[in-house]
């Protein structure tokens, strides 16, 4: 039984590592393609034709071109957000594993691994703002030393980190899909714009 559990654990670790490296490689490729595509289609002369007048008719060629450029910028922005989320997820996950090890070594106690509930869209927005604008509240060595005296507040802080890691770890796969769809839609708009020229 133990051998089978060890085998499954090893398989999980190997596939997690492959998934991590593949997502990072895919994101890097998508950012590179999006950036190159933006440089290819960017045309100051076309953008200078942009004129906003409520009383005039819409110039669909310029509109298609403008939407294509804007969507490409959004795809690049999503790629950068995916990268930031991956970096913070790795950093927080590494800290969680280190904290578990330190608590077990010093106090011979296991930290909670219970479920952290579902993730809402609001949780995602809040955590995005937190990782960009706030300092992450990591667990210090003093927190570990005073673990027995402050176990409830320690668990709250630890679970907060776990929740943060879960939320930002769930984002990159979704946003990579959106990045691909937005880039394809941008390409389609640009092709329609070229055909209409």
C-alpha angles and dihedrals in degrees: 000000000000091000091054092049091050090049092051091047090051092048091050091050092049094049092044089054092048091048091050095050093043094051091049092048092047092050092049091050092048093050090049093048092045092049093047091046091050091052090048096052099034108112122171091197091059093045091050088061089063108114125170114210121150093205097052129079120264115262099221095192093058091041092053090048093047093048090049092053093045093049090050090053089050090051091053091047091051090050091054091048090051089053093049091048092050092051093049092044091054092046095049094042091051090051092049091052091047091049091051089051094047094048092047092047096047102033104018090232132128119229122229121283096177124137116283097206131243127321118237128197088249090057089054093051092047094049092048089055091044096053092046101042107021135060114246112247101230122185111259130212088253089057089053093048092051094042096118093049095047103029097141095049089043091053090049091052092045093048089048088058091046091051091047091051092048093051098046091040091058095054107067097066093050094045092047088058090050090047091055093046093048092048091050091048090049090051091049092051091048092050090051089049091051093047091051092053 
